[in-house]
């Protein structure tokens, strides 16, 4: 063959290696090999995906058998760049984009539908995008507004700034089920050290808080924590935890992924250097997967010279330079577990109970009619105690036992009324007695005065 080999063709041939290198294959062996190849992860050119479907690998294989490596090169569409939209619609799309270069494709579609030039749903996003791309208008380069200034920076000291983010990972066998995992990570800006990172079965606030708790136990307290704008990060529980630990919580601006560029590079490195080397068939639990991740972090990533640090430093060496400046847990050490508990406001019913997750709990009866805070362990959803809105301990919360309450001795309203009446009568008698004593003393003074005359 002549000319350069397309890089995509080279990649596809590397995937076909186990098949292409075999001169003869027994009956059924092709299917089993393709199934095994599809279970692996790959660094696919121009794609964020890491898996290749069995049907795709099979199509590549037979294309290679027919036409060699040239058949693996991506085919260029004969109508690439040409728009099939009516000329009037094309002109309207281009005019709308040139008037306001920041207009999105959805906005342009909506404008044309409202003007009657296009029926609702007639314009596809891909058709509009191809037209704009052909005319060099798919990306905004206009100067109708000054562009926002962006500058690279690094924190002065370790633990000044931590970044948090979640990476969607592959599926692993967990307790006999194929489950998708999520890598929750907290990275120190100055040193690139991972204060903690763990695979979780979700990307909820509880998962993020669990990683934060381990991070502060191992690495102390950061001054700032910069995180994404997603619902899990916006949870009031996470905000309260950071407030109690005196950590300034900062949210990235929406649609500005470059603000977490260091973490994005970390995610890419995890995929290429850690996940790609794992044999998923040997991992049967989340604990096993995390144990391998932590060993790889301690023995490889943290010890490896990082080009972004300069002076031939590894993340661990850069972190250790600032140990004296890192804020320790200090006064929070003994109350850390309590700080990471969740708190929910509840109104105490007339029967002295509150509800949580569909269950009812009894609290001290004198709290009836008041709003209290239930203190809950988020990992077990168990209610631990009751606090006032100000955070003062008010007592235990016990699961409601209807059978036990059948024979429970109660404080009767009549007893309370009698006690109130006795207290009231005693108060009135005390007042009358005091008044009588004052009148008697005054009469005695008057008689003595007259006798003296």
MIMARTI-703035 format. One record per residue (C-alpha): residue in one letter; x, y, z. Coordinates in steps of 0.02 Angstrom, whole numbers, plus 32768, in hexadecimal, padded with zeros to 4 digits. Layout:
<marmars>
AXYZ;...
</marmars>
This chain:
<marmars>
X800080008000;X803680B57FE5;X80218150804F;X80108164810A;X7FAA80EB8171;X7F19813E81CA;X7F32813F8287;X7E8180FA82A1;X7EAB80668231;X7F4680428299;X7EDF80478338;X7E5C7FD082F1;X7EE27F5882B8;X7F2F7F5A8367;X7E857F2B83AD;X7E7A7E9A8331;X7F267E5B8366;X7EEB7DB783B6;X7E867D908318;X7EF97DD78292;X7F917D7A82D5;X7F3E7CD082C5;X7F4C7C758220;X7EC97BF4824A;X7E367BFF82C0;X7DCB7B6D82F8;X7D0F7B6E82EB;X7CC27BE4836C;X7D6B7C29839F;X7D4D7CD08346;X7CB27CF583AE;X7D077CCB8453;X7D9F7D368428;X7D327DC983F4;X7CCE7DBA8496;X7D6F7DBE84FC;X7DB27E54849A;X7D0F7EB484B5;X7D217E9F8572;X7DC57F008572;X7DDB7FBC8580;X7E2C802384F7;X7E6C80D484DD;X7E0280F78443;X7E3D818583D2;X7DCC821F83CF;X7D5481D1844D;X7D3381CF8508;X7CF3811C8501;X7D5F808E853E;X7CFF7FF584FF;X7CE17FB1844F;X7C477F4B8424;X7C587E9783E8;X7BFE7EC08345;X7C777F4E8321;X7D107EDF833C;X7CC47E5882CE;X7CA27ED68242;X7D567F14824C;X7D987E638245;X7D3A7E3281A6;X7D627EDB8155;X7E1B7EBA8178;X7E0C7E0A8130;X7DC47E52808F;X7E2D7EEE8075;X7EBE7EF080EF;X7EEB7F878159;X7EA7800380D8;X7DF97FBC80F7;X7E0B7FF081AF;X7E2080A88186;X7D85811181AC;X7D1B81318113;X7CFE81E580DF;X7C4A820A80B3;X7C31823F7FFF;X7BBA82C88037;X7C26830180C9;X7C0D83BA80EE;X7B7A83CB8076;X7AD5840080BF;X7A3183B7807F;X79CB844180CF;X796884B6805D;X79CC854F8026;X795585C9807F;X796A856D8124;X7A278564810E;X7A2F862180F3;X79C28641818C;X7A3085D181F9;X7AD0862781C0;X7A8386D381D7;X7A4786AB8287;X7AF4866A82B7;X7B5186FE826C;X7ADF877C82C3;X7B09872F836E;X7B9D86B78365;X7B7786758413;X7ACB863483E2;X7ABC857B8403;X7A7A84FC8386;X79DC84E283EF;X79BC859E83F0;X79D085A98333;X79598516831A;X78DA8568838C;X78E6860E832D;X78C685BB8285;X7833855682CA;X77E385F28316;X77FA86538273;X77A185C98212;X783685A281A2;X784584F381EB;X77C6847D8236;X77DC844982EB;X785B83BB82F4;X788983CA823B;X7939840E825C;X79B0839282AD;X7A4283CE8315;X7ABD836E82A7;X7A7C83C18208;X7A8E846F8251;X7B3984448299;X7B7A840381F2;X7B4284A18199;X7B948513821A;X7C3284A98219;X7C3E84B3815B;X7C3985718164;X7CB1857C81F7;X7C2C85B58272;X7C1F851D82E3;X7C9685668364;X7C89861683A8;X7D1B86868376;X7CBE872B836D;X7CEF87CB83C5;X7C41880E83EB;X7C6C87FA84A4;X7D1687F984F6;X7D528748851B;X7D67871585CF;X7E1B8718860B;X7E5B86708645;X7F0386508696;X7F5985B486D6;X7F8385B7878E;X7FBD8549881C;X7FA2855B88D7;X8035859D893C;X8031851189BC;X7FEF846289CE;X7F3F84588A17;X7F15850B89E5;X7E9E84C9895E;X7E54841D8942;X7DF183EE88A7;X7D66836D88A5;X7D1783118814;X7CC9826B87DE;X7CFE81FD874B;X7C8481808700;X7CDF80DA86FE;X7CC1803086AF;X7C577FA086F0;X7C9C7F20876A;X7C577E8587BD;X7C1F7EBA886B;X7BCB7E3888DA;X7BA17DD08841;X7B567E6287E0;X7BA07EC98754;X7BA17F7A879C;X7BDF801F8757;X7C5C807787C8;X7C85812F87E1;X7D2F81728814;X7D1B81FE8894;X7DBE825F88A9;X7E0382F1890C;X7EA7833A88CB;X7F1A83BA891B;X7F3D8446889F;X7FF0847188D1;X803583C088DA;X7FBD835C8868;X7FB382E088F8;X7F0F82818907;X7ED982A389B9;X7E5E8214899F;X7E1181BA890C;X7D998128890D;X7D2780C78899;X7C7080D188D0;X7BCE80868890;X7B848134887B;X7BAC81EC8873;X7B38822688FD;X7B5C82A28988;X7B7C82118A00;X7C0481CB898D;X7C5882758980;X7C4D82948A3C;X7C9981E88A5E;X7D30821089F2;X7D4182BC8A44;X7D40826D8AF2;X7DCD81F58AC5;X7E2E82838A73;X7E2C82F38B0D;X7E58825F8B7D;X7EF2823C8B14;X7F2682E98AD8;X7EDE836C8B4D;X7E6983FA8B1F;X7E6E84618A7E;X7E4B851B8A7C;X7DDF851189DF;X7D8284848989;X7D5684A388D2;X7CD0842E888F;X7C5484198802;X7BA7846687F9;X7B4783C187F5;X7AB68399886C;X7B21832488D7;X7B9F83B088F8;X7B13842B891D;X7ACE83BE89AA;X7AB1841F8A4A;X7B0483938AAD;X7BAA83AE8A53;X7B9C846A8A68;X7B7D84558B24;X7C1183DE8B38;X7C8784598AE3;X7C4284E88B4C;X7C6184868BED;X7D13845A8BB5;X7D33850F8B82;X7D5384DE8ACD;X7D22855F8A4C;X7CB5850789CA;X7CC3854D8918;X7C5B85158884;X7C9E851687D3;X7C3F857E8756;X7BCA851686EA;X7C1084E3863F;X7CC285108670;X7D1984668679;X7DC484B68663;X7DBB84EF8719;X7DDC843A874A;X7E5D841486C5;X7ED683BF873D;X7E5183438771;X7E20832286BC;X7ED582F38697;X7ED382848731;X7E39822886F2;X7E8D820C8649;X7F2881C986A1;X7EC08151870B;X7E6F810B866F;X7F1180F4860F;X7F8380BA869C;X7F148064871C;X7E70802886D2;X7EC17FEE8630;X7F357F7A8692;X7EAD7F2886FC;X7E6D7E7B86DA;X7DB67E978704;X7D957DDD8712;X7DFD7DD487B1;X7D9F7E5F880B;X7D017E2A8866;X7CE47EB488E5;X7CEF7F6F88F8;X7D697F5B8989;X7DDF7EF78919;X7DD77F7C8891;X7DFA8009890D;X7E897FA9895F;X7EDE7F9E88B5;X7EBE80568893;X7F09808D893A;X7FA2801E8924;X7FBC80668875;X7FAA811888BA;X802780FF8948;X80A8809988E9;X809E80E7883D;X803E81898823;X807681E488C1;X812A81AB88A9;X813281D687EF;X8187827787B8;X80FF82EF877E;X812C835F86EC;X80B783E98729;X811583FC87CE;X81C28423878C;X826883FF87E3;X824D834487C9;X81D183398859;X814E82B38875;X80A382E288BE;X80D482988967;X817982F8896D;X8121839C8942;X809D837A89C8;X812083568A4C;X817383FF8A2C;X80DB84568A78;X80B283E18B07;X80D3846A8B88;X804F84DA8B37;X7FC484598B27;X7F3084768B9B;X7F1983DE8C0F;X7E72839E8C4C;X7E9783E68CF8;X7DF5840A8D56;X7D8F83A78CD6;X7DEB83038CF4;X7D7882C78D80;X7CD682FE8D2D;X7CF982D08C77;X7C7D823E8C74;X7BF782AF8CBB;X7C1C83388C3C;X7BFE82C08BAB;X7B54828A8BEC;X7ABB82CD8B90;X7A37833A8BE1;X7981834E8BAE;X78FD83C28BF3;X785D836F8C31;X77C083A98C8D;X7797833E8D25;X76E582FA8D1A;X766582FA8DA6;X769182448DCE;X774882738DEB;X778782278D48;X77E282618CAC;X77F282098C04;X788B81DF8B9D;X789681728B01;X77E681318B1E;X780980FE8BD3;X77D081508C74;X783E81788D0A;X781281AC8DBB;X786882438E06;X785782938EB3;X779D82BC8EC9;X77BE836F8F00;X77F683958E4D;X774483828E09;X771B840F8D91;X77D084468D7F;X7843843D8CE8;X78DD83D48D0B;X797083908CA7;X798582D58C91;X7A3C829F8C93;X7A5082108C16;X7ADE819D8BE1;X7AD481B08B21;X7B2781088AFE;X7AA880A28B62;X7A15811D8B65;X7A0C80FE8C21;X79C9818B8C8E;X7A4281AD8D1C;X79FF823F8D82;X799D82E08D83;X79E383918D86;X7998843D8D93;X79A184AE8CFB;X7A3785008D50;X7A9084578D5E;X7A7284328E17;X7A5B837A8E45;X79A683568E77;X79A482998E8E;X799781F38E33;X792381C28DA6;X78E6810F8DB5;X788280AC8D34;X77C880AF8D5B;X778D800C8DAD;X76CF800A8DA5;X76C07F678E06;X772B7FA58E96;X76C980488E9E;X76297FE58EBF;X765A7FC98F76;X76C780608F8C;X769E80D29020;X766F817E8FE2;X766A82299031;X75AE824E9033;X756E82FB9008;X750882F990AD;X75A882E39111;X75F4837590B7;X755983DF90D6;X755683B19190;X760D83DC91A0;X75EE84819146;X755784A691B9;X75BA847F9257;X764884EE921C;X75CA857691F3;X75718567929D;X7616856692F8;X76468604929D;X75A0865992CB;X75AF86249383;X765E86689389;X7620870E9346;X7590871993C5;X760286E89454;X7680876C9423;X75F887F09416;X75B287BE94C3;X765F87CC9510;X7677887994C6;X75CC88B59505;X75EC886F95B5;X769488C595BF;X7647896B9588;X75BA895D960C;X763989399694;X769C89D49666;X75FE8A40966A;X75C78A009719;X76738A1B9762;X76748ACB9721;X75CB8AF5976F;X75FC8AA99817;X76968B139816;X762D8BB19806;
</marmars>
